[in-house]
Amino acid sequence: MRLDGVGRRYGLRGDWVLREVDLSLPERSLVRFEGGNGSGKSTLLRMLAGVETPTEGQITGRPSCGYVPERFPATMPLTTRGYLTHLGRVHGLSRTVAVRRAGEWLERFGAAGHSDTPLSELSKGTSQKVAVTQALMARPGLLVLDEAWTGLDHDARTVLDHAVAERVAEGATVVFVDHDPGRLAGASDAAYRVEGGRLRPVAEKDGPRRRGGAAGGGKRVRVVAEGPPGQPPPALPASVIAEQLPGGTIVLTAPVAYSDVLLGSLLEQNWYIRSVREESA
């Protein structure tokens, strides 16, 4: 997915919110956007999701998209199950698959008991779980998260962290904004700051960073595994460092956020896990 010369303003003579944004978003990548309030982060995410169109420039190569907006429209006259089934159909799922996946995600987020609750009666935290579920259930190629962790309890935030890792590991592009600078620390493949209507990469001088990682570094896990003869390791996000050793052994160093997904992928492909060790940043 690419943005070339993208700009956005509201009204023919309104101030430019964003200008001259050039950006490449490769598959199997996690990208963080930072910036102060009113800097244009949400505007950028809405354009990435296709909710708004650029005033100038163009966006090409957008895959199927799941989008969690900054505010969830909880006033619609639908139950949780009805809303998620409808959104699943909009995303191209059959009714049967939409109902099944909605149930699976609600269970993961600890909200299965609210399937028949009207949206207007949900708490803020449960509404956010529903908002995240609708974005994840169709397994989008592009996942856009605007403060998606806000309002979630600790367990649900952990579930969303794992869901992001799963989407990236399966080849999707995930872009996100979050007020917590430690969110998915060390797992991002790139980070950008929106400032003065422009987009700039966040460099090493802007704060402590791991190579290709988000602010704050973060713990990593070191996995030593041995694969079947001649079989390459599973496709990996860019933030996972691979070192091939003689005899079919590979050493993988990954952000902790990717550890469960990484181990699951190796075991699914019949790799033998020799050791797993957590390392400090």
Order of alpha helices (4+ residues) and beta strands (2+ residues): beta-beta-beta-alpha-beta-beta-alpha-alpha-alpha-beta-alpha-beta-beta-beta-beta-beta-beta-alpha-beta
